[in-house]
Amino acid sequence: MRRIPKTILATFLLALASCSNNNDNAHTTATTIVPPPPRQVLRAETRPSAQISAKPDDPTLRVDAKHPLLIFNLPNGKTFREGEEVVIDFSLANAKLKGDGGDFRVRYFVDDGEMQWIDKWEQVVLTGWTPGKHTIRLELVGPDGWPSRNGDYNVVTRDVTITK
């Protein structure tokens, strides 16, 4: 008969003893509940806007002054505190919105979410922001339903940061 070395026998017995443990916690899994990130629910309200005719605000961008023009009056990279209003304010030239008797519309997207429409020349006040970086895209949409391009204008993206 062949003899089993003591080290192998000791290892086998140790493994056998650890597997046959009567400890209730021997095979317990710890579970941690992690809540989902806060969901942003923006509330939009409108208020009258000073209807100032749009003028190109950057001499380095191409524009045709005779075509419809949209200027987004929100500086890029602006920082707001949580609870503050973010106002979508814009200026128009050579275009009239549907609600004002024209053929054009303005649409906006927040963080690539669902598009929203503006049919009257008025400000849109957005509240309910979650802290972090956000993107707002504003587009002047022509009677054909497509963005009305005018050089480097009429489709404008702005980044805003909300802090606690």
Protein Blocks (a to p, Z undefined) as FASTA:
>chain_A
ZZddfklmmmmmmmmmmmmccbfklmcccddddddddddddddddddddddddddfbfkb
ccdfkbccdddfbdehiacdehiacddddddehiacfknopabdcdddeehiacdddfbd
cddddehiaedddddddddddfkopacdehjghiacddddddZZ
